[in-house]
Amino acid sequence: MRMLGISDVVEGLPGPDIMIWSIHLYPKEPGGRRFSSWHQDWAHWGPNNNKTLNVCIALTEAKEADGSIRMLPGSHEGGLGPENILTRKQTIDAEIDEYRAIWTTLWPKEGLLHYMDMWHVSKPNETEDRWVGLALRYITQEARQQRIETDFTTLVRG
């Protein structure tokens, strides 16, 4: 049985010509206050298209109490969310149907994939254990940065 690597899975979603755009380590300390409000990554990262894919890998167990990601299924199909009062549209200023939203649960080494226009949120880590996640962002070769003049990527496939 052949094991699929991350690039094998990612390649089938936005297309075969993919680049890794950024990698971020996200720790949440026990009893910390770090959270993110409802947002779309696409709105504040700045690519010119939504063919940007986030791969979130749990390095520790991720569940609601740890401050894992809560997603709003189907929200990526609506494109960019409505305007809000923050300068870079970090928070979605719209009615959120909290009943439809689901908390993700991941064991260490498991991953979650979502497009950059998926509405998601996370709350503070309410446990006594540190939560750590790794986010890898993939883009297609035709994507261009709109927020800054110079940006860097590394070709993965294509």
Buried (B, 14 or more C-beta within 10 A) or exposed (E): EEEEEBBEEBBEBBBEBBBBBBEEEBEBBEEBEBEBBBBBBBBBBBBEBBBBBBBBBBBBBBBBBBBBBBBBEEBBEEEEBEEBEBEEBBBBBBEBEEEEBEBBBBEEEEBBBBBBBBBBBBBBBEBEEBBBBBBBBBBBBEBEBEEEEEBEBEEBBE
